[in-house]
């Protein structure tokens, strides 16, 4: 089957898109990927077997994408490119990644089956975006409207891919899709890639004398990074060598740094900035405990933070907030502890339990590693994606 995939951003990088495409190629399908390149490059390239078609898009088109469901201009500007792509490759099926580009693709499509792949609940996560809550964005971008459009796009699709069972439950209970029309494909890791990154010993050496709490990824406040810093203020007297290592960045890093000074824990927090994914395993290797202190909202409760599986794969105990999906994994796999989101006292207490019981810490870490090996890895979780495509023509 020839699959025409659509992405509203540049490629690479996008690990979910790449993993899905490679899995389909391994299953005998041909994958052509439409990618909008806002750097103005028009090119064709084969990336790991994926036939990538990059279409030049200007900065105005990029800015209009933020207003895609306020005004029609973004969709109008890209329909010609979409039509050109479809006519050129003659796909058997359309596979759309996320909702930004979905309306334009569906409008151009003439009768081909459509698989809508929602990587996240975009309207819910947009409620926390700075550009949506400030300036003109506050007046021009309605997350309620985006939510209504997302519902319509789900109805227009033939098959829907979501990242968690919790997200599937929300959609089915709303009556937008039947359970048999939804495939759950979690964002898990490819162990043969992630675990084969070379460990950077300089990172291990830097943190060899501290009790290390590692956080990977976006450091924005909705991720609970401020909760982690507040917990350090409670821990520093009980664990004098405690160190919070934040590997990532965001627009609120200045606020977080100010918070460390206010709480007098700046010597206990290391802001590493954004690092290449190849270094993530080195930071996790240096850790004693790994954190995912997400604040609760409808987005976080129905998606996975990929960091959770990166932590588990390397045999590290985790402490996570009670955001639904990650709490369910940690509890079911017995690979760490759960605390009430935004409750720094509970977070600190859970870390102390691990600090005081090294054997328990090792066992929880081992449980996580076994769970990734047996269940929470891409080789396993991609099987339902392959089954979806194997049965697509028979069921639509």
N, C-alpha and C positions, 0 to 999 in steps of 0.2 A: 504494500500500500504506500502511495506517495502522500506524505503528510506535509501540509503547508502550515508552519508555525508562525505566529505573529508576536512581536515584542515591540513595545513603544520606546525602548531605550537601546543603547549601544550594546553590542555583544562581540566578544566577551568583555567583562565577566558577568555571569549569572549562574551560580552553581545549580540551582533547581532546573533551569532551562537546559543547561548542559547535561545534567544527569538524566533527565527525562529523554532528551533527544538521543543520547548514546544508548540508553536501554532499548529504545524503539529500533534503533539501527541494528543493535545486536540481535534483536528479534526478527530481523529480516525486512524491516520497513526502510523507506528512503525518506530522509527529513530535509526539507528546505526551510530555512529560517529567514523571515522578513525582519529586518532590524532597522530602526530609525537612528541615524548617526548625526548628532547635533554638532559634531565637529566639522561637518560639511564634506565627509568622505563618501564617495560612491564606489563600491567595490564588491567583488565576489571573492569568497575565500572558503576553503574547506578546513574546518576546525574539528579535529577528532571525529572525522567522518560526517560532520554536519555541514551541509551546503548553505553557507551564510550569504545572504543577499543584503548588503548594506545600502540604504537609500539616504541620500543627502537631505538633511532637514536643517533649516536655519534657526537662529536663536529665538525669532518670533514664534515659530512653531512650538519650540520648547516652552516658552512662556504661556502660550495658549493652551498647552496640555494641562496646566493647573486649573484652567477654566473650561475644561472639556465639556462639562455638563452644566455650565452657566450660559455659554454662547456656543454656536455650532461651528465656529471658525476652524478649530483644530481638526475636526473631522472632515470638513470641506477641503482643507489643504492637503490631507493625506489620502483621500479616496482615489485619486488618480494613480498614486504610487501602488496602492493596494490592488487596484484593478490590473495594473501592469504586471505585478508579481503573479497574481492568480492566472492571468492569461498566459504568462510565460512558462510557468511550471506545470499547469494543469493538475492540481492536486486532487486526490480522492477524498480528502477530509481536511477540514479547517480546525486548527488547534490554537486558541487564543490565550495568551498569558496575561492575566489580570484584566481589569475593566477599562483602563484608560483608552485603549485603542479598540475596544470590543464593538462599540456601536458602528464605527466606520466600517469595520470588517464585515459585520453582519449586514449592513446596508448594501455593501457591494456584492456580497455572496449571492450566487444564483443556484440555490437548491442543494449545495453540498452539505453533508452532515457537519455540525459544529460542536466541538468540544471546548467548553469554557473552563479554564484552569485558573481558579482564584487563589493566588498565593497567600492572600490575607483578606481580612474584612476592611477594605480600603476606606469606606466612609467612616468607620469607627476610629481607625488610626488617624485619619485626617483631623479629627476633633482635637488632637494634641499637637498638630503641626503649628509652628510659629507663624508661617505665612498665612494660615487660615484664621488665626486669632488676632492678627495685627494689621494695621493699615487698611489698604483697599481690599485685601483678601477677606477681612472680617465682614465686609459688606457685599462682596461679589461671589463668595464661595459658600454655598449652602450644603452642609453635610447631610441634611435631611433630604435634599434633592438628589444628592449622590446615592443615598441609600435607596431611594425610590427607583432610580435608574438601575442600580445593581439588581434589584428585584426583577425588573423588566428584562434585563439581560439574561438572568438565570432562566426565566421563563422561555426566552427565545432560543436558548441553547438546546441541543439534543441530548448532550451528556455534560455533566458537571463534575469537575475534579476539585476536591477540597483537601485541606492539610490535616484535619483531625476529625475524629468521630464526634466530638463536641460540636464542631461547626456543622457537620451533617445533621445532627439532631435539631439544631436551630432552623436549618433550611426545610427539613421535612415537616417539622411541627408548624411551620408557617404556611405549608401547603404549596410551596413554590416548585418542589420536585418530589417525585416518589423516591423511596430509598434505593430502588433498583436502577435509577437514573444517575446515581451519585457514586463516584469512586473516591475513596480516601487514599491519598498518597502523601504520607508524612515527609517532612524535611529531615531526613536522616543523613548520616555521613557515609562516604565510601571508605571503609577502614583501610583498604589497600592503598589509598592515596594519603589519607590523613595520618595514619600511623607510620607511614614511610618517610615523612618529612624528617630531615636530619636535625637532631637536637643541637641547639646552639648552646654550647657549654658556658659561654660568657654570661648568658642569662641565669643559668643555674648557679654560677659562681657569685653573681651579684646578690642573690637572695638566699645564700646558703646558711646564713646565721639568723634568719628571721622565721617566724611562724606565719606562713603566707596564705592569704585569702585572695584568690584570683577571680577577676571578672573580665570576661571577653565581650567586646561589641560596643554598640552605640551607648554612650554614657548619659543620654538625656534623662531628665528627672523621672519620666514615666517608667524608666527601667529600674527605678529604685536605687540608683547610685547614691542619692542623698541619705537614704535609709542605711546603706552600708557604712557610710562615713559616720553617721550618728552612732552606729553600733560600735565602731572603733573607739569612740570616746568612752564607751562603757567597758570596753575590753582592755584598754591600755594598762590599767592597774593590775588586772588579773593575769594578763598575758603581756608582760613588758616588752617582748620582742615582736609583737604582732605587727603585721604589715599588710595593708590592703593594696593590691596591685591592679590598677584599672588599665586594661589594654583596649584602647578605643578612644573615640573623641565625640564631641557634639558641640553645639553652639552655646551650651551652658557650662562648659568647663571652667570658665572664670568664676561662676557662681559656686561651683563645687570646690574650687581652690580657696575661695573666700570662706566657705563653710569650714574647711579643714583648719584654717587659721583661727576662726572664731571659736572653734571647739578645742584648739590647741593640740591638734593631732596631725599637723602637716608633716611631722617627721615619721608618721606611721602610715602615710598614704603616698604611693608612687603613681604619678600620672605618666603613663608610657606613651600616650598618643596612639594614633592608628598605626598598626603594624601589618605587614603582609601576612596572609593566612598561613604561609609556610612556617611562621614563627609561633603560631598559636600553641602548637603542641609543646614547644619549649617552655612557654609560660605555664601551661598546665602541669608539665613535668616538675616545675619548680614549686608548685603549690602544695599546701597541706590540705586545704579545703577549697572547693570551687563554689561560686555564688551565682544565683539567678534571682535577684530580689524584686522581680517585676511588680509594679503596682497593678491592682486589678482594674480591668475594664473589659467591655465585650470583645475587644480584639484580643487582648492577652489571654482571656479565658478560653478562646477557641483556636489558638494557634500554638505552635511550638517554637521556642527559642532554640535554634540549632546548637547553641553553645552547650545546652544540656547534654546532648549526645557526644559532643567533643570532650566534655569533662568525663562522662561515664566511660567512654572508650579507653581512656588512659588509666582507669582504675582509681579515680579520685572520688572521695565522698563529696556529696553535694548538699548544700543548704539552699532551699528555694522557698519563695513565697507561696501562699495558698492559691495563686492563680490556677484555675481549674485543671488545665491540661497537664502542666508540668507537675503539679501536686499529685495527680493521678498516676503518672509514670513513676515518680519517686516512691510513692506509697506502695504501688503494686510490685515494684522491683526491689524494694527494701535497700535502696542505694544511698540513702541520706535522710535528712530531716526537713520538715516543712514548718514554716512560721507564718504568722498572720501578716499579710502585706502591710507595709508602712509601720510595723511594730518593731522598732530597733531593739527593744529590750528582749523580745522573744528571739530575734535573730542572734543577739549576743549570747543568750542562754544556750541555743543550739550549738553554736560554735564552741562554747566552753565544754559541752558534753564530749565533743570530738577531741578537743585538746587534752582533756583529762583521761580519755580512754583510747589509747593508740590502737589497741587490738580491735575494738569496735570500728574505729575509723578505717582500718585496713579491710575488715570484712565487708563493710558497706561499699567501699571502693571496688572490691572484688566482685560483689554482686552486680554493680553497674557495668563492669567490663564484660561479665558473662551475658548480661541482658543485651548489650549492643551486639555481641558476637552471635547470639541466638535469634534475636528479634529486631532490634532497633538499628538496622543497617540497610543501606540502599538496595543491596542484593535481595533482601527479603521484602522490603516495603514497596519496591517497584513492581513486584509480581502482579499486583492488581491493575497497574497501569498497562502492562502487557496483555493481561486478560481483557481489559476494556477494548483494546484495539483488535484483539483476536476475534471478538464477538461483535464488533461495531456494525459491520455490514449485515449481520444476521438479525440484529435487533432493532435497527432503525428503519 
